[in-house]
Amino acid sequence: QNLGSKLYFIYLHNHQPEILIMIGNKIRIVRQIKGISQEAMAMKLMISQPAYSKIENGKIVLSPERLEIILNELNISEETIREFNPIDILKK
């Protein structure tokens, strides 16, 4: 079970703004570290850049499929985004 784990369970079932914002912020930081634009991420998800921005701002709940695409594009594991250690990200 790939993304039916703790992160997605917490993310989906809480719908608490602070959880959505926390996950979105982590995604944004990793994306910026990797030098990937919002436009590029939006294209991979087949959504507009403003819609992608809402993901990073915690304004929409991601489907497991979209979360998986984001993690794959950023070349990070769910554990990495959950634990969030920037040193691990920079090593990749």
N, C-alpha and C positions, 0 to 999 in steps of 0.2 A: 504494500500500500504506500505509494509514493508520497503524495501530498495530503493524505488523510491522517496525517500525524499531528503532533502537538501544536505546531505553529498554525496550521490551517484550522484546527479545531478551535483554538483560542481566537484566531482572527475572525472566523465566520460566526461562531456562536456567541461571542460577546457583543459584537457590534458597538462596543464602547468607543466613543470618539478618540480617546487617548490611545487605545490599542491600534486603531486604524491609522492614526497619525504616526505612531511609533514605527509601525511596519513600513509605511510610506516614506518616512524619513530615512530609515535604514536603506531602503531601495534607492532613494535619491543619492545618498552619500556613496554607496557602492558604484552606482552608475557614473557619478562624477569622477570618482577615483579611476575608474576604467576608461574615462574619456569618451563615453557613449552619449549621444544627444538624446533628448526626449523624442525628437522626430524619428530617430532610428528605432527607438524602442516602440514607439507608436506604430511604425510600419510593420514591425515584427508581429505585433498584436492585432494588426489590421483595424486600428482605431485612429482617431484624430489625435494630434498633439495636445489640444486642450483636454480631451478625455483622458489621455495618459497623465497629464498634469494633475488631474483629480485623483488618480491612483496615488501619486506621490504625496498629495496633500491630505490623504485619508478621507476623501469625500465620497468614495465608492468602495464597495466590498468586491474584491477580486474573486473570480471563479477559480477553482483549483487548477483548471487548464491554463488560465492566463498567468497565475502565479508560477506555474511550472515553466512556462515560456520565459517569463522574466528571469527566473533563477538560472535557466539554461543560457540565456543570452548574456547574463552577467557572469556566467561560469562560476557560480557559487552553489553551495548546498543549502538546503533548508536549515541545517544545523548552524552553518556559518551566519546566516541572516538572523537566526534566533539568538545565538550567543554573541554575535557581532563583535569580532575582534579585528579591527582594521589591519593589524599586522599580518594576519592570515591572508587577507585579501591582497595585500601588496606583494606577497610571496608568489602569487599565481602568475 
